Amino acid sequence: TMDDPTFGVFAALPNGDVIELPAVQNTSRLQVIHNSPTPVVDVWLNGNKLLDSFAYRTATPFIDAPAGTPLQVGVAPYPSNDPNDIIATFDVILAPNETYVAIATGIVGDMDTPFDIAIIDGAQEFGSMSTNVDFAIYHGATDAPAVDIIARNVITLADDLAYGESTMYISVPAIEYILDITPANDNTNVLVSYDANLNPIQGSAGVAFASGFLNPPTMDDPAFGIFLALADGTVIELPVATTSTRNELKGEVNITPNLINSGYMNISIEDYQGSDLQLRVIDGFGKTHLTQDLTVDKSTYIKLNVSQLSRGTYFVQLTNGSEVSTKRFVVQ
């Protein structure tokens, strides 16, 4: 009956005192990453506010979370004051003594890539060696194709990784790498490269996640990028690399503006030492939109008509066969 005592464990001490041993709550370890290009949100757990003012492209540190019991995770627009403000709920059960990363992903109201929470289990809070960095990779860019991610001249980190998929954790020495992003099954076509200097974070673990849009729907939507969330909640944006799979073009190449809302882009080539060049404009899917053969003096200025390009992220490649320069720009 309701009046009968529930189960418990007690200890009788030599002095006659009896104490009840407190129950040990089953817990897991959990980190949350916000990678849904939506406004700032609040996160609720079983009707109580867990995270307040949680911004896009930020992460929590790992925390202890209840395990072995049903959890209802709710997401509400910030600011929210009541569980009735919740616009999306997810039912989750975490296993005791396990470690997870939960990633808010997708787009609220989108039928093709709806808002969701992706769970990476077997997550790591520390590198497996003090001299290494361990990380998994999550593809969270809704309009990006399946890609390969290659640590140049070292190892393929992700093979045919599609939106919503993640890799296993991989451990690499904490040195500086160049990460080449290529279309799946076409490693000859490097879409963009990123510098990943792991020296300052040796011994750490994290999740690298693709974020944003290759073709932003509006001027206010975030462009594509690669970010690394560490276990303490720090999020690092990887900078676009200045080199490529071929030798870097001998000379200085600049494009202006990087954000284009008119029909022309300016390309300047200074102190170039080499043969004539081929210019190519490609999009984030690897499709070529413009090609042009250039006769280049030591210093050359080009006014390129890009009025036929729709809104999105593109790359200008200048190559003479053995050398290449790749620059990123966005058409608004």
N, C-alpha and C positions, 0 to 999 in steps of 0.2 A: 504494500500500500504506500501511499504518499508519506505516511508517517514512519515507515521503516527506514533504517539507516542505510546509506549507500556504502559500497565497498571502500575500504581504506586500509592502510598499513600503519600500525602504531608501534611505538617502542616504549617498554616499561623500564625505567631507570632504577638503579639500586636504591635511590632514596624514596621510591614509591611513586614518583611523578610518571605520568603517561603522556607522551607527546605523539601527535600525528605527523607522520612523514609526508611532506608535501609531494604531490604528484609532479612528475617531470613532464613538461609539455613537449610533445614531439615538434621539432622545428626543422626547417630547411633554410638554405641561404638563397637569397633572391636579389637580383639587380634588375632595374627597369630602365629601358631606353626609349625615348620619345622620338620616333622616326616617321610620324604621320604628318604631312605638310598641312596642318590645321592650326587654328589659334591655340594659345596657351590653354591648358586644361587642368582640372583637378581630378585626382584619382581617389575613388572611394573603395573601401574594403568592408564587406559585410555591414553596410550601412553607416560606416564611420569614415571620415575623411582621412586618407593615408598620405596623399601628396597634394600640396597646395601650390598653385601657380607653376605647373610643370611645363617647361618651354620646349619647343621643337629643337631637336639636335642636342638635347642635354640628357644626362643619365644620373641615376642615383648611385650611391655606393651600395655594396652588398649589405643586406640587412637580414636579421632573423625573421622568418615568416612561419606562420602556423602550418604544420604538415599533417597529412593523414586525415584531414577534415575538409569538407566542401567549403570553398571560398567563392564569394561572388565579388568580382572586380567590376566596378562601375567607373565610367568616364563621363565627366560633366564639363561643359564650357566654364572657363574661369571668368568671374568668381562664382562659386556655387556655395549655397548655405544649407541645402537640404537634399537628402537622397532623391527627392522628386525632380531635381535638376539633372539627374543622370540621363544621358542620351544613348548609351551603349553599355551592355552588361555581358560579362563572360564568366562562366563557371569553370573553376580550376580546382584540381586536387594535387597538391605537391607531396612527393614521397619524403618520409623522414630522412634526415641526414644527407639529402641530395642538394646539389647546387644548380641554380637555374638563372638564365637571363631571359626576361620577357621584353619583347620589342613591340611597341605600338607601331603599326604599319598600315599601308593602304590609305584610302581617301574616304572620308565621311561622305556618304551619299552617292558614291560611284558604284555602278552595278558590276563593272568588270574587275575592279580591284578594290573591293569594299574595305572599310576600316576593320582591322583585326588585331589580335595579339598573337605574335609568333613566339613560341617557347623553344629555347635552346637548352636542352638538358645536358648533364655532364659538364657544366660550365666550370671554369677555373678562376680562382682569385689570385694565383701566384704562378710564376713561371716554374717549369719543372726543374730548371737549373738556374743558379744565380747569375750565370753569364748569358742566359737566353731570354727571349720573349716568346710567350705562347699566345696564340690568338686563333679565333674562328672568324670566318667571313660570312656576312649575311647580305644577300642581294635585296635591297629595299627600295630600288628605284622603279616605280610602277611602269614607266614607259620605255625602260631600257631593255634591250634584247638579252638573250643568254650570252654570257661572256666567258672567256678564259682570263685568269689573272696570273701573270707570270712574274716571279722575282727574277729579273733579267740575269741570264747566265748562271742561275742557281737552281730554281725549281719551279714547277707549275703549282701554284697554290690553290687554284680553283679551275675545274674543267667543266665546261658547259653549265655554268651556274646560272640558273634562271631566277626570275623574280619570285620571292618567297622562300627560296632555298638557302641553306647554310652549309658550310663545310664542317668537317671535324676540326678539332684544335690541332695546330701544327706548331712545333717548337723550332725556332731558328736562332742562330747567334745574334746578339744585340749589336749589329753593325748597320751601316747605311745601305739601303737597297733602292733600286728603281723598279717600281711596279708597272708593268705594261698591261694595259687593258685592250684585249682584242675580241672581235666577234668569235663566237663559238666555232671551232673547226676552221678558223682562218687566222693563224698566228702570224701571217706575213703582213697583216693590215693592223698596225697599232693605232687604235683610236685616240688614246691619250695615255700619258705616263705620269706617275706620281713619285715624288721623293718620299721615302720612308726611312727616316733616321731613327733607329731604335736604340742608339747609344744611351740617351738619357733615361731610358725606362727599362734597363736590363733587370731581370728578375721579376718582371711584371707579366700580367696576363690581361687580355682584353678581347673585345669584339670589334672587328673592322666592318663597317656597314656602308653600302652604297645608298645615297640619299638624294632626294630632289628629282628634277625632271631634265631629261635630255632636251625635250621640247616644251618649255614652260607654257602652260595655257594662257597666262597673262603676264604682264610685266612684273607683277608683284609676287609671282610664284618662284620658289627657289630653284636655282640651276643645279645640275648634277654635281656631286662631289663624293669623295671618300673620307670617312671619319673613323676615328679609333676611340672607342669608349674603354677606359681603364677601370679596374676593379674599384678604385676609390671614387669613381664618378666623374673623373676628368675626361673631357672629350676633346680630341685633337683633330683638326682638319689637316689632311695631307696636302701639301702644296703640289701644284702641277709641276712636273719635272721639265727641265730645260733641255734635256737630251732625249734621244730615241734609240731604237734598236740598231740603227746605223750610226756612223760617226756624225757628230754635230757639224752642221754647215760652218765652214770657216768664214766668219764674218758676222756682223750684228744685224739681226732681223727684228723689226718692230712693226706692229700693226696698230692703227688707231682709226676709230675708237674700238675698244673691246666690246662695248655695248652699242649696237647699231640700230638706229631707228630711221635712218635715211637710206638712200640707194647705193651709197658708195663707201668703200673702205680704203684706207691709205696703207700701203706697204712700203717700207723703206729698207734697203739693203746697203749696209755700209762696210767698207774694208773687205769686200768679198774677194777671195782668191780661188778661182776655179773656172769651170766651163759653164756653158749656158744651163739654165734651170728649167724644170717643169713645175708649174704651179698646179695644185689640185685642192679643191674645196670638197670636204666630205662631211657627212653628218655623223651623229653618234651611232647609227646603225651600220656605218661603213659604206654607205651609198655615196658615189661621186656625183657632185652637182655641177662642178666647173673644172675645166682643165685649160691650161694656157702655157704655151712654150715661150720662154723669156730669153732674150739676148741681154746679158747682164754685164755692165761695166763694173769697175771697182766699187762705184756707188751708184745705186739705181733707185728711182722712185716710181711707184706704180699706183695708179688710181683704179681700183677694181670695182666694177659694177656688180653689186650683189642684190639688186632690186628684185630679182626673181626668186630669192630665197624666202620661204615662209618662216614664221617665228620658230626659234629653236636654237640649239647649241650646235656649232660647227667648228671645224678645224681647217686651217690653212697649212698645207704641206708644200715646202719648197725642197726639191731634191735634184741632185745631179747624178743619181744612181748609187753612189757610194756614201754620200753625205745627205743629211736631211735636217730641216728645221720645221718644227710643228708648233703652231700657235693656235690657241683657243679663242673663239669669239661667240657672242650671242646676238641673234637678231631679235629685237623686241617687237 
